[in-house]
Amino acid sequence: MGAGAVGCYYGGKLARRGGNVHFLMRGDLETVKKDGLRICSPDGDFHLAQVNAFGTTEEIGVCDLVLIALKTTANSALEKLIPPLLKENTALLTLQNGFGNEDFLAQRFGAERVMGGLCFVCLNRIAPGIVEHFGYGTLSIGEFERDPQARTRQITEDFKATGIVTRMVENLATERWRKLVWNVPFNGLSIAGGGITTDLVLADEGLQILARNLMAEVIEAAGKEGHVIPHEFIEEQVVRTIKMGAYKPSSLIDYMEGREVEVESIWGEPYRRGLLSKASVGRLETLYYLLKKITRN
């Protein structure tokens, strides 16, 4: 559900291995029906000539597992999109960015259905039905507010079988904070810095210092909620980002193409949680309000 870059990549990997995968599509629907789905990757390109692509969830019908890759700005649509897909044991695995997505699903469809996945991957949708994979691709999967279950292990193994480095996590919230350590500075400063790629964020002395300080604030806020992330994690993220080269984060692409940016889930919710726990989040506060103003349509 939400077969953009993320949905097409992970869904495509599952389908390539023989999984019975159905893709909910809008703009790419007719192209994919006609020409299939193509993934261009340093791990090896592949083309799915026949794709189960649909325009509505009613056409898809009930599923065992729903992968949710919609932007969080479209979460309100999930209330109508998800019900046709549900049967008694259908699991909902959100691959979305930021905080609050599992809570949203749990409140509406039951906490026992809800899982979360953290994607650490460099992807862009470069044309209808074509996704370019630049690097990484690891996936961390966990249950919402409970320990791993038999299904958690099975889904983890299903993704591993496609060649994706996948791990099952004990604490999903900790992993959410860990991902925000990268997303907050690099998605945010790529926009606030004037529409620049991640290599230019790091090349600018002032922006790199700000990126490091933002990472430190996220780590402090996480720690206040009991999620310990070592300070050395900051340097790991810098090294990782250098290897990405001139990468455009997803929020920058959304901004440049005139789409709504996921401001609340990526910056707003972490800021509010940090404020509530009395963490030092002054820089995050500034970036959050700046991005709200910059991205306002």
Residue, then its C-alpha position, 0 to 999 in steps of 0.5 A: m500500500g503506497a507503492g512508491a520507491v519504498g513500497c515498490y522496492y520491498g514489495g518487488k523483492l518479495a514478488r521476485r522471489g515468488g511471493n503473492v504480492h499485490f500493489l496498490m498504485r495510483g499514478d504508476l498503475e497503467t504504466v506498471k500494468k503495461d510495462g511491469l516494474r523495474i528496480c535498478s540496483p548495485d545489487g543487480d537490476f531486475h524487471l517484473a514483467q507481470v505485476n499484480a497492480f490495482g487501483t483500489t483495495e477492494e480489488i485486492g481483497v483480504c491479505d495476510l500482511v499489509l505493508i504500509a508505505l504511504k507518506t504519513t501525510a496521507n494517514s487519514a486515507l488509511e481509515k478507508l483503504i485498510p478495511p477491505l484488506l482485513k481478515e481475522n489475523t491480518a497483520l499491518l506492518t508500517l514502513q513509514n517514517g517518524f513517530g505516531n504511525e503505529d499508534f494511529l493504526a492501533q487505535r483504529f484497527g487493534a494493537e494486536r495487528v500492528m507491527g513496525g519496520l524501519c527501512f535504512v535504504c537509499l531509494n528514488r522513484i525516477a520514472p513511472g514503474i522504475v525505482e533506483h536503489f543506490g545502496y543499503g536496504t536493511l530492514s528492522i522489524g518489531e511488534f508494537e508495544r509487545d515482544p516479538q511473536a511467531r509472525t515477527r520471526q516468519i516475516t523477518e525470514d521472508f525478507k531475509a530470503t529475498g537477500i535483504v539484510t533483515r533483523m527482528v528487534e525487541n524494542l520498536a520504539t528504540e529503533r524509531w529513535r535511532k532512525l530519527v537520529w539520521n532523518v531529523p538532521f539530514n532530511g531537515l537540513s537538505i530542505a532548510g539549507g536551500g534544497i541541497t544533497t546530503d554531501l553538501v550538508l556535510a561539506d558546509e562546516g556550519l551545517q555539519i556542526l548543526a547536524r551533529n548537534l541535532m543528532a545529539e538532541v535526538i539521542e538525549a530525547a530518546g534517553k529521557e524516554g528510556h531508549v539508550i543510544p550511544h553518543e558514538f552513533i553520531e559518528e557512525q551516521v556521519v560516516r554512513t552519510i559520506k558513503m551515500g554521496a550526493y543523495k537526495p533524502s525523501s523529504l527533499i524530493d517531496y519538497m522539490e516536487g511540491r508534495e506535502v512534507e512529513v513535518e509532523s511525524i519526522w520533526g513535530e512528534p520527536y520535538r513534542r516528546g522531547l519537550l514533554s520529557k524535559a530534554s534539550v531540544g532547542r535546535l530541533e524546535t527551531l528546525y521544526y518551526l522553520l520547516k513548517k514555514i518553508t514547506r507550507n503550501 
